[in-house]
Amino acid sequence: MKTIDVMVVDDSAVVRKVVGAVLEAAPGIRLLHAVADPLLAIERMKQAWPDVILLDVEMPRMDGITFLKKIMAERPTPVVICSTLTEKGAETTMAALAAGAVSIITKPKLGLKDFLSESAEELVAAVRAASHANVRRLAARAPAPVAAKLTADAVLPAAPETRALLRTTERVVAIGTSTGGTLALEEVLTALPRVTPGIVIVQHMPEKFTAAFADRLNGLCQIEVREARHGDRVLPGRALIAPGGKHMLLRRDGANYHVDVIDGPLVNRHRPSVDVLFRSVAKQAGANALGIIMTGMGDDGAAGLLEMRKAGARTVAQDEDSCVVYGMPKEAVKRGGVEKSVPLKAIDREIVQQLGVR
């Protein structure tokens, strides 16, 4: 297996030291460079180009967004953003994701050394996922041992394998995505007309970032897009995005659908988890639903999509050619949960067609 060469660009000496140590300790990963700002990075990259860049966004001399855009224009390379858990940091990170960054790792202002040491597994996983990213998709669109992995059973018991729910006039679309999903969701949601079925979404993203992400999409889309709140109604023309750090479940009340936003353990190492959402949709909506699994690393959502299909829902996966990382869709196809795979540009049509299903 090829060694992943990583460059860290961060003006904090503590971040460079701790992150560098974590990466050096990970099998199959080599710390190529660790520098304080993008101008130094550019000089070092003339000597050896990294496979993955771990990038801060707020630095002297040249900010991370400018550097990211330069890299994506000249030689597209997977970039993982290392951002602070602040509202300002969230807004800046949204700009970085829009410019082609693969994913986000968060860092608090206090206790940085302990935080990074304790989050070594997440950091290494993000680097490994980024190394598999289809950066051509990002550029075209953009300007070790592991912990136990819980299933959706930890949050929501499995439903009996029946199709007991009757169809109603209310339709629900459930979408799950991860690495590369921010740009993919933007492409899908901005293509939707004002009248669409109600949509519930899990995008793997840290706490505090989902609100900024939803606000950004809301400003671009004809439909309403916002971070979900406990008890929110799922309505036509509205997309609800699960808050970072919380699970989101669909709940049926008569002919209406709502969402529950709850705490709970990590499922498939994620909170929110796609499997948790998809299982709740299988139980509460059954054949009234459409399940869509999109670009992402790992297998979160594969089991839940199969449950949705067994409950009578239509199920769709993003195809390999249009994915940044063909992990989650690939696993869903492998398990038999996918009715058909389509390019990213065709997913909006699948959603609109759900309006005509009877």
C-alpha positions in Angstrom: 0.0 0.0 0.0 1.4 3.4 -1.0 2.5 5.7 1.8 0.3 8.8 2.2 2.5 11.9 2.3 0.9 14.7 4.3 1.7 18.4 4.7 0.5 20.4 7.7 0.0 24.1 7.2 -0.9 25.9 10.5 0.5 28.9 12.3 0.3 27.2 15.7 3.5 25.5 16.7 1.5 23.3 19.1 -0.8 22.1 16.3 2.2 21.4 14.0 3.9 19.4 16.7 1.0 17.4 18.0 -0.6 16.7 14.6 2.8 15.8 13.2 3.3 13.3 16.0 -0.1 11.7 15.4 0.5 11.4 11.7 4.0 10.0 12.1 2.7 7.3 14.5 0.0 6.2 12.0 0.9 3.2 9.8 1.1 4.1 6.1 1.3 7.9 6.7 4.4 10.1 6.4 4.7 13.7 7.6 6.2 15.4 4.5 6.2 19.0 5.7 4.9 21.0 8.7 5.0 24.8 8.0 3.5 28.0 9.6 1.9 29.5 6.5 1.0 29.0 2.9 3.9 30.9 1.4 6.3 28.6 3.2 4.1 25.7 2.0 4.4 26.8 -1.6 8.2 26.8 -1.3 8.3 23.3 0.3 5.9 21.9 -2.3 8.4 22.8 -5.0 10.6 20.1 -3.5 8.0 17.4 -2.8 4.2 17.5 -3.4 2.0 16.0 -0.7 -0.8 13.5 -1.2 -3.0 15.3 1.4 -2.8 18.8 2.9 -4.1 19.5 6.5 -4.8 23.2 6.4 -5.7 25.9 8.9 -7.9 28.7 7.4 -6.8 31.7 9.5 -3.1 32.4 9.1 -0.7 35.4 8.5 0.6 36.4 5.1 -1.9 34.3 3.1 -5.2 33.0 4.4 -6.1 29.3 3.9 -8.9 30.0 1.5 -6.7 31.8 -1.0 -4.1 29.0 -0.7 -6.8 26.4 -1.2 -8.1 28.1 -4.3 -4.6 28.4 -5.7 -3.9 24.7 -5.1 -7.2 23.6 -6.7 -6.6 25.7 -9.7 -3.0 24.7 -10.3 -2.7 21.1 -9.1 -5.8 19.7 -7.4 -4.9 18.0 -4.1 -7.1 16.6 -1.3 -7.3 19.2 1.5 -8.6 18.7 5.0 -9.5 21.9 6.9 -8.5 22.2 10.5 -10.8 24.9 11.9 -11.9 26.3 15.2 -15.2 25.6 16.8 -16.6 29.1 16.5 -19.3 30.8 14.4 -16.6 32.7 12.5 -14.7 29.5 12.0 -17.8 27.8 10.7 -18.5 30.5 8.1 -14.9 30.4 6.9 -14.9 26.7 6.7 -18.1 26.8 4.6 -16.1 28.9 2.1 -13.3 26.4 2.2 -15.6 23.5 1.5 -17.2 25.5 -1.4 -13.7 26.0 -2.7 -13.0 22.3 -2.9 -11.8 21.1 0.6 -12.7 17.4 1.3 -13.6 17.6 4.9 -13.3 19.3 8.3 -11.4 18.5 11.5 -12.2 20.8 14.4 -9.9 22.2 17.1 -11.0 24.1 20.2 -9.2 27.2 21.4 -8.3 25.6 24.8 -6.9 22.2 25.6 -5.6 21.8 22.1 -2.8 19.3 22.8 -5.1 17.0 24.8 -7.9 17.3 22.2 -5.7 16.4 19.3 -4.1 13.5 21.2 -7.5 12.1 22.1 -8.9 12.7 18.6 -6.0 11.0 16.8 -8.2 8.3 15.3 -10.6 10.9 13.8 -7.6 12.9 12.4 -6.0 9.8 10.8 -9.3 8.6 9.4 -9.9 12.0 7.8 -6.5 11.9 6.2 -7.0 8.4 4.9 -10.4 9.3 3.5 -9.0 12.4 1.8 -6.3 10.3 0.2 -9.0 8.4 -1.7 -10.9 11.5 -2.8 -11.6 12.0 -6.5 -10.0 15.5 -6.6 -11.0 15.9 -10.2 -14.6 16.0 -9.1 -13.7 18.6 -6.4 -11.7 20.7 -8.8 -14.5 20.6 -11.4 -17.1 21.6 -8.9 -14.9 24.1 -7.0 -13.6 27.0 -8.1 -4.6 1.5 12.8 -6.7 -0.3 15.6 -10.2 1.3 15.7 -12.8 1.8 18.4 -15.9 -0.5 18.5 -18.4 0.6 15.9 -22.0 0.7 17.1 -25.0 0.1 14.8 -28.3 1.9 14.7 -29.6 -0.6 17.4 -27.8 1.7 19.9 -30.3 4.4 19.2 -33.4 2.9 17.6 -34.5 -0.8 17.7 -35.0 -2.5 14.3 -38.4 -2.6 12.8 -40.1 -6.0 12.0 -39.6 -6.8 8.3 -43.1 -5.9 7.1 -44.7 -3.3 4.9 -47.4 -2.4 7.4 -47.4 1.4 6.7 -50.0 2.5 4.2 -49.2 5.1 1.5 -50.3 8.6 2.2 -50.1 11.8 0.2 -47.1 12.9 2.3 -43.7 12.0 0.7 -40.4 12.0 2.4 -36.9 12.0 0.9 -34.0 10.9 3.1 -30.4 11.7 2.1 -27.2 10.5 3.6 -23.7 11.7 2.7 -20.2 12.3 4.1 -16.9 13.1 2.5 -17.5 15.3 -0.6 -21.1 15.7 0.3 -21.2 19.5 0.9 -20.7 20.3 -2.8 -22.8 17.3 -3.9 -25.7 18.5 -1.7 -25.3 22.0 -3.1 -25.6 20.7 -6.6 -28.7 18.6 -5.9 -30.6 21.1 -3.7 -30.0 24.1 -5.9 -31.4 22.2 -8.8 -34.7 21.5 -7.1 -37.8 23.5 -7.8 -39.7 25.3 -5.1 -42.3 22.5 -4.8 -40.6 19.2 -3.8 -41.3 16.5 -1.2 -40.0 17.1 2.3 -36.4 16.3 2.7 -34.4 15.1 5.7 -30.6 15.0 5.5 -27.6 13.7 7.4 -24.3 15.2 6.3 -21.4 14.1 8.5 -20.2 17.4 9.9 -19.0 18.6 13.3 -21.2 20.5 15.8 -21.6 24.2 15.0 -20.9 23.8 11.3 -24.3 22.4 10.2 -26.1 25.7 10.9 -23.7 27.7 8.8 -23.9 25.0 6.0 -27.7 25.1 6.1 -27.8 28.9 6.0 -25.5 29.0 3.0 -27.6 26.5 1.1 -30.8 28.4 2.1 -29.4 31.5 0.4 -28.7 29.5 -2.8 -31.8 27.3 -3.1 -35.4 27.8 -4.1 -36.5 25.5 -1.3 -36.1 26.3 2.4 -33.0 24.7 3.9 -32.2 24.9 7.6 -30.7 23.0 10.5 -33.3 20.8 12.1 -34.8 21.6 15.5 -36.6 19.0 17.6 -40.2 18.7 16.6 -39.8 20.4 13.2 -42.4 19.5 10.6 -41.2 17.8 7.4 -43.0 19.8 4.7 -42.9 20.0 0.9 -40.3 22.6 -0.2 -38.3 22.2 3.0 -35.0 20.4 3.7 -33.9 19.7 7.2 -30.2 19.0 8.0 -29.4 17.1 11.1 -27.4 19.2 13.6 -23.8 18.2 14.1 -23.4 16.2 17.3 -27.1 15.0 17.4 -29.0 12.2 15.8 -32.1 13.0 13.7 -35.1 10.6 13.5 -38.3 10.8 11.4 -41.5 10.6 13.4 -45.0 10.1 12.0 -48.0 11.7 13.6 -51.1 10.7 11.7 -50.6 11.8 8.1 -47.8 14.3 9.1 -44.1 13.8 9.6 -41.8 15.5 12.1 -38.2 15.1 13.2 -36.8 14.3 16.6 -33.4 15.6 17.3 -31.8 13.6 20.1 -28.6 12.7 21.9 -27.2 9.2 21.8 -24.0 7.2 21.2 -21.9 7.4 18.1 -23.3 5.0 15.4 -20.9 3.8 12.8 -18.6 6.3 14.6 -20.9 9.2 13.6 -23.4 11.4 15.3 -25.5 12.2 13.4 -25.6 8.8 11.7 -27.2 8.1 8.3 -28.2 4.6 9.5 -30.2 6.1 12.4 -32.1 8.4 10.1 -32.7 5.7 7.4 -34.0 3.2 10.0 -36.4 5.7 11.4 -37.6 6.5 7.8 -38.1 2.8 7.1 -40.2 2.4 10.3 -42.2 5.7 10.0 -42.6 6.2 6.2 -42.0 2.9 4.5 -43.2 2.9 0.9 -43.9 6.7 1.2 -40.1 7.4 1.1 -37.2 7.7 -1.2 -33.7 7.0 0.2 -30.6 8.4 -1.4 -27.0 7.6 -0.4 -24.3 9.8 -1.7 -20.5 10.3 -1.7 -18.7 9.4 1.5 -16.1 7.2 3.2 -17.1 4.1 5.2 -20.4 2.3 5.4 -22.8 4.5 7.4 -26.2 4.3 5.8 -25.7 1.0 3.9 -27.7 -1.0 6.5 -30.3 1.6 6.9 -30.9 1.9 3.1 -31.4 -1.8 2.9 -34.0 -1.5 5.7 -35.8 1.2 3.7 -35.8 -0.9 0.6 -37.3 -3.9 2.5 -39.9 -1.5 3.9 -41.0 -0.7 0.3 -39.1 2.6 -0.2 -37.4 3.5 -3.4 -33.6 3.6 -3.0 -31.0 5.4 -5.1 -27.2 5.7 -4.9 -24.8 8.2 -6.4 -22.8 6.4 -9.1 -19.0 5.9 -8.7 -18.0 8.3 -11.5 -19.6 11.3 -9.9 -18.6 10.5 -6.3 -15.7 12.2 -4.5 -15.3 9.1 -2.4 -17.2 6.0 -3.6 -17.4 4.3 -0.1 -20.9 4.6 1.3 -22.7 4.1 -2.0 -20.5 1.1 -2.9 -21.3 -0.6 0.4 -25.0 0.0 0.0 -24.9 -1.5 -3.5 -22.9 -4.5 -2.2 -25.5 -5.2 0.6 -28.4 -5.0 -1.9 -30.0 -1.8 -0.6 -29.8 0.1 -3.8 -32.5 0.0 -6.5 -30.4 1.9 -9.0 -27.3 4.1 -9.2 -27.4 7.4 -11.0 -25.0 10.3 -11.7 -25.1 13.3 -9.3 -26.7 15.5 -11.9 -29.7 13.1 -12.1 -30.5 12.9 -8.3 -32.7 16.0 -8.4 -34.9 14.3 -11.0 -35.3 11.3 -8.7 -36.5 13.6 -6.0 -39.0 15.5 -8.1 -40.4 12.2 -9.5 -41.3 11.2 -5.9 -44.1 13.8 -6.1 -45.8 11.7 -8.8 -45.5 8.3 -6.9 -48.9 7.0 -5.9 
